[in-house]
């Protein structure tokens, strides 16, 4: 599985590198970090795009993809720490990581306002992520040169 992921990464890297025009991408991630490697493929695509000078306008986490934004998720040490990878990506490249508010609420992801309303002491949203609605997805798809959905 790792060898395939590396090959996919290099295929994306060369595909992106071959494109002389710098593009602005909007990305949607629908898959959970536990059930699919499509989000890791998205992460590799985003890294390759950024490293070759393209812009990632926004990454929108929808449906099961909101599980990437859980601050307190515990992943075994021998598995990919996707929440940590996304947090580092947001910090290093100032990538806008947006989590769908409706999908988050359905899956128990509490952000500041909702945590206070529910009487909880802390929010569940990991650093680098923010909560918003589908309007952010629509804006991203309209303003980007390319919209890519993973999962």
N, C-alpha and C positions, 0 to 999 in steps of 0.2 A: 504494500500500500504506500509506503514512503517513497519508493522508487517511482511509482506512478505520479505521486504528487510533485516530485521534483521535475519529472518530465513535463507535466502540465505547466508548472511554473516557468520552465524555460521556453516552452511553446508560447505562452502568453508574453513572456519577456521579449522574444524575438518578433512576435507579431506586433507588439506595441512599438518596439524599436524601429521596425520597418516602416511604420507610418510617420512620414515626415511632418505632417501637420499636427500640431499639438491640440489634443482634444480635451473636452470637459466631459467627465463621466458622472452619471448618477447611478448608484447601485442600490438594489433592493435585495435583502436577505430574508428568506422565509423559513429556512431550515434551522432546527435546533442543533446546538453544538454536539449533542449526544447521539443523534440518530443519523447523521449524514456528514460527509466531508465536503459538501458543497460550499459551506461557509469558509472553510479553510482554503478552498480553491478561490473564492472571492477575495479573501485576504491576500493570497499570493498575487492575484491579478492587480489588486489595488497597489500593493508594494511595487510591482513591476512598472505599473503606470506612473507612479510618483517618481520612481528612480530614473525614468526616461523623460521626465519633464512635463508629463500630462497633469491635468488637474482632476481631483476627485471632488466634485461639488458637494455631494452628500452621500452618506450611507444610511439607508432607511431599513430598520429592523421591524419586520412585520410577521404576523402569525407566530409560529414556533421560534422564529428568529429572535424574539424578544428575550429568550433565555440567555443570550449572549451578554445581556446587560445586568444580570443578577450579581450584585456585589458579593454576596455570601455563598455563592455556589461552591461546592467542594468537589474538586476533580482529582482523581488519583494522580500521583506524581509521575507515572509513566505515560500519561495522556496529555494531549495538547491543552494548554491553558488559554483557551480562546478569549475569555474575558480580559485576561492580562494582556494578550497580544493586541486586542482592540484598544485598550486603555493606552498602551505605549504608542500605538499608531496615531491616536488622536493627539497625544502629547508631542510626539516627534514631528508630525506633518500638519498639525492643526486641521485634521479631518473632522468634519461635522458628522457625528454619530447620533442619529435620531431614532428614538423608539416610539412606536405607535402607542398612543395613550390607551386606546380601546383594547388592543391586544395585550398590553401590559396589565391592565386591570383584570382582564379575564384570566390571566395566569398568575395573579397574586403579586405582581411586581409593584411595590409601593414607592412612590416618589415623595418628596417633602410634604406637599399639601395633603396628599392622600394618607400618608402615614400619620400626620397630625390629626386628621379627621377620624381615622380609625383608632386613635389613642395609642399608637405605637411610638416607641422611643426613637427609632432610627429609620431611615429610608433604605431600600434595597438596591437602588440604582448605583451601578459602578461608576467610578470616576471616568470622565471623558464622554459619557453618554448624556443625552438630554431627552426629555419627554415632549412630544408634540403630536399633532394630528395628521390626518391624511393630506391636509393642505400642503404640508411640507414636502410630501411625496409628489404631489401634483406640480408644485413649483419646481422641484428638482428635475422632473421629467420634461418640463417645458423649457427650462433654461440650459440644460445640458445638451451637448452635441449627440451623446449616446446614452441610452438607458439600458442597463443590463440587470436581469433578475437571476438570482442564484437560489436554488432550492425549491 
